[in-house]
Every structure is written in structure tokens, then in C-alpha cells.
């Protein structure tokens, strides 16, 4: 799982060109222990600004910086009726990091989404976040199938910090 996360974290945050469909059928475990990634039919390219936004978001999620998450959400036009921090943090955490009971309150996906919408309705989903979210949800699903749950934030944080530092981007 660490290798799989490192590959996809690099694609997402360094290259800005990543596989948006990384389900279990798109990986091969090779005889030599290497992982083969196949079927890049659903690829997304991010601009530098989008990559940097994701890197800053991973740092904010890791440090539980609610004020920074509020600022980052505003930066990409993520709006809801009440703009509550609770819903914003939970939705960003669910989308880009993890989906444990501490995030979903033990609800399944649909129940969680319904609860968040009832607390603070949104009018639209910010397009830029859809494919990175899909990537993270799929990678987490593979981890669960392998009895190795992951936090994308923990896995991607070193990459995110390095990108920000190497590219001279302020947090």
C-alpha cells in the first residue's frame, strides 16, 4: 500500500497528471514484487496552481488547520449555504484523506453525504476536486480490501511538503 500511495501521490502532487481510475483491477502484483499500474484511460491533468492547492490542503489536513482549510476552500470557490467549518473539514477529510468513524460518525457513504447536506447544503461541487477525490476514495478502498486502511494525508504529506518547498510555494 505504501508503494501504491507513493506512486499515486507522486503522480497527483508532483506530476499533476494522474490516473483517475485506480481500482484494484488496474494493478498487477508482479513476480518480482513490483507493482504494475495499467489502464490509464481516465487521466486528469492539474495546473500548477491546482497541484499547489492540493499540497497546501494536505498540510492543512495533517495539522488540523481549520482556518487554512477555510481559506483554501474559499480560494477554489467551495461554498455552501452556511459555510460551516465542521462540514467543510469533514467533507475535505472524507474526499482527500480518510473515511473512518471519526469522520463519518459511523454512517455509510450516502448517509454521511445526506447528513452533511442537511447540516450545510452546497449548490455545486468544485470540479477541480472531483478526480483527486476519486483517486483517494479508490486507493483507500484497495487498502481496506487488503486489510490495510490508510490515510491519504499521512501517505501524501511528505510529497506535498517537498513540492511546496522545492517549488517555493508558501503554505
Backbone torsions as a table, in degrees:
resi	resn	phi	psi	omega
1	UNK	NA	-36.2	-180.0
2	UNK	-63.7	-41.1	178.5
3	UNK	-65.6	-44.5	179.1
4	UNK	-59.8	-43.1	178.3
5	UNK	-66.9	-39.2	179.4
6	UNK	-63.3	-42.3	179.4
7	UNK	-63.0	-49.8	-176.4
8	UNK	-74.2	-32.5	174.1
9	UNK	-64.1	-40.1	177.3
10	UNK	-65.1	-46.6	178.5
11	UNK	-57.1	-46.5	-175.4
12	UNK	-69.1	-51.7	-168.8
13	UNK	-95.1	-27.0	180.0
14	UNK	-97.0	-55.4	-176.9
15	UNK	-77.5	-33.3	-174.9
16	UNK	69.1	19.5	177.8
17	UNK	-137.9	111.6	-170.7
18	UNK	-140.7	159.6	177.3
19	UNK	-78.0	118.1	179.8
20	UNK	-88.2	7.6	-177.0
21	UNK	-136.5	55.1	-174.8
22	UNK	-86.0	59.4	178.2
23	UNK	-82.3	172.2	-173.1
24	UNK	-59.7	-27.1	178.8
25	UNK	-75.8	-6.0	-179.1
26	UNK	-104.8	21.2	175.8
27	UNK	-130.8	143.5	174.4
28	UNK	-119.8	132.7	171.4
29	UNK	-93.6	110.5	-174.2
30	UNK	-83.1	158.4	-176.6
31	UNK	-58.3	-31.5	-178.3
32	UNK	-84.4	6.1	178.8
33	UNK	91.6	-7.1	178.8
34	UNK	-75.4	162.3	176.6
35	UNK	-108.0	130.5	175.0
36	UNK	-102.9	124.5	177.3
37	UNK	-99.0	126.3	-177.0
38	UNK	-127.0	170.4	174.1
39	UNK	59.3	72.1	175.4
40	UNK	-93.8	51.4	-178.9
41	UNK	-83.2	-13.2	-179.5
42	UNK	-126.9	82.9	-174.1
43	UNK	-108.1	143.7	178.2
44	UNK	-124.0	136.7	174.7
45	UNK	-107.6	132.9	177.3
46	UNK	-106.6	146.6	172.4
47	UNK	-74.0	167.0	176.1
48	UNK	-59.7	-40.8	-179.9
49	UNK	-62.1	-39.3	178.6
50	UNK	-67.8	-42.3	176.6
51	UNK	-59.9	-46.3	-179.2
52	UNK	-64.0	-37.3	177.1
53	UNK	-60.5	-46.4	179.3
54	UNK	-62.6	-41.9	178.3
55	UNK	-60.1	-46.4	178.8
56	UNK	-64.7	-35.5	178.8
57	UNK	-65.9	-41.1	178.4
58	UNK	-64.6	-37.9	176.4
59	UNK	-65.0	-44.0	179.6
60	UNK	-63.9	-40.7	177.2
61	UNK	-64.2	-42.0	-178.1
62	UNK	-65.5	-35.1	-177.5
63	UNK	-96.8	2.4	-178.7
64	UNK	53.5	43.1	-178.4
65	UNK	-86.3	87.7	-175.3
66	UNK	-62.2	-40.4	179.5
67	UNK	-62.9	-40.3	179.3
68	UNK	-68.6	-39.9	177.3
69	UNK	-62.6	-37.9	176.1
70	UNK	-61.3	-46.4	179.8
71	UNK	-64.2	-43.5	179.7
72	UNK	-65.0	-39.9	178.1
73	UNK	-61.9	-44.0	178.9
74	UNK	-63.8	-37.4	-178.3
75	UNK	-59.1	-36.6	-179.1
76	UNK	-101.0	6.6	177.1
77	UNK	82.7	22.9	177.1
78	UNK	-78.5	108.0	-176.4
79	UNK	-130.1	153.1	173.7
80	UNK	-142.1	173.8	-175.3
81	UNK	-58.6	-45.7	-175.1
82	UNK	-107.6	-10.3	-178.3
83	UNK	50.3	47.9	-178.7
84	UNK	-78.0	140.0	178.3
85	UNK	-62.9	-40.7	-178.2
86	UNK	-56.0	-52.2	-178.8
87	UNK	-66.2	-41.9	-179.2
88	UNK	-60.0	-48.5	-178.4
89	UNK	-64.5	-45.0	179.8
90	UNK	-63.5	-41.4	-179.2
91	UNK	-68.0	-42.1	177.4
92	UNK	-66.8	-39.7	178.0
93	UNK	-64.0	-46.9	179.5
94	UNK	-62.0	-42.7	-176.3
95	UNK	-70.2	-43.1	-168.7
96	UNK	-113.5	-6.8	-173.5
97	UNK	-127.1	-75.9	-171.8
98	UNK	-150.9	169.3	-177.6
99	UNK	-138.1	38.6	179.3
100	UNK	-74.3	176.8	-178.3
101	UNK	-60.4	-28.0	178.7
102	UNK	-67.3	-21.4	178.5
103	UNK	-95.4	-49.7	-172.0
104	UNK	-92.3	-1.9	-175.7
105	UNK	58.5	28.8	178.6
106	UNK	79.8	6.8	-179.6
107	UNK	-85.8	154.2	173.6
108	UNK	-75.7	174.6	-174.4
109	UNK	-52.3	-53.0	-176.1
110	UNK	-65.7	-42.4	178.7
111	UNK	-62.5	-41.0	178.7
112	UNK	-62.8	-47.3	-179.8
113	UNK	-62.5	-42.5	178.0
114	UNK	-61.2	-41.9	179.9
115	UNK	-64.3	-45.3	-179.9
116	UNK	-63.0	-41.5	-179.8
117	UNK	-65.8	-38.2	178.7
118	UNK	-66.7	-36.0	-179.7
119	UNK	-74.4	-37.4	-174.7
120	UNK	-157.5	83.0	-174.5
121	UNK	-60.5	143.5	174.9
122	UNK	-115.1	151.6	-178.6
123	UNK	-89.5	-32.1	-179.3
124	UNK	-153.5	161.8	176.0
125	UNK	-97.7	135.7	179.1
126	UNK	-68.4	119.3	-174.7
127	UNK	-55.2	-37.0	-175.7
128	UNK	-60.7	-26.9	-173.9
129	UNK	-89.9	-11.2	-173.6
130	UNK	-63.0	-54.2	-175.7
131	UNK	-71.2	-41.3	173.9
132	UNK	-59.5	-36.9	177.5
133	UNK	-64.2	-43.8	178.4
134	UNK	-59.6	-44.7	177.2
135	UNK	-55.8	-49.8	-176.7
136	UNK	-65.5	-41.4	179.0
137	UNK	-63.4	-42.7	-179.4
138	UNK	-66.6	-44.4	-179.8
139	UNK	-62.8	-41.6	177.3
140	UNK	-62.5	-39.0	178.5
141	UNK	-61.8	-40.0	177.4
142	UNK	-63.8	-42.4	177.4
143	UNK	-58.6	-42.8	178.7
144	UNK	-64.9	-39.5	178.2
145	UNK	-62.9	-30.4	-179.0
146	UNK	-93.8	10.2	-177.4
147	UNK	55.9	41.5	179.5
148	UNK	-140.2	72.0	-178.7
149	UNK	-61.1	144.4	-177.4
150	UNK	-128.8	162.2	168.6
151	UNK	-112.7	117.2	178.2
152	UNK	-61.5	-32.9	177.9
153	UNK	-61.6	-48.1	179.1
154	UNK	-62.0	-40.1	-178.7
155	UNK	-72.0	-38.5	-174.3
156	UNK	-91.8	-14.7	-174.1
157	UNK	-56.8	-47.0	179.3
158	UNK	-60.3	-37.0	178.4
159	UNK	-66.8	-45.5	-178.9
160	UNK	-60.2	-46.2	-179.7
161	UNK	-62.2	-41.5	-179.1
162	UNK	-65.5	-41.3	178.0
163	UNK	-61.0	-48.3	-179.3
164	UNK	-60.3	-43.1	-179.8
165	UNK	-68.1	-50.7	-177.0
166	UNK	-63.2	-32.5	-175.9
167	UNK	-99.8	6.7	174.7
168	UNK	64.1	37.3	-178.7
169	UNK	-101.7	126.8	177.1
170	UNK	-70.9	144.9	176.0
171	UNK	-67.6	NA	NA
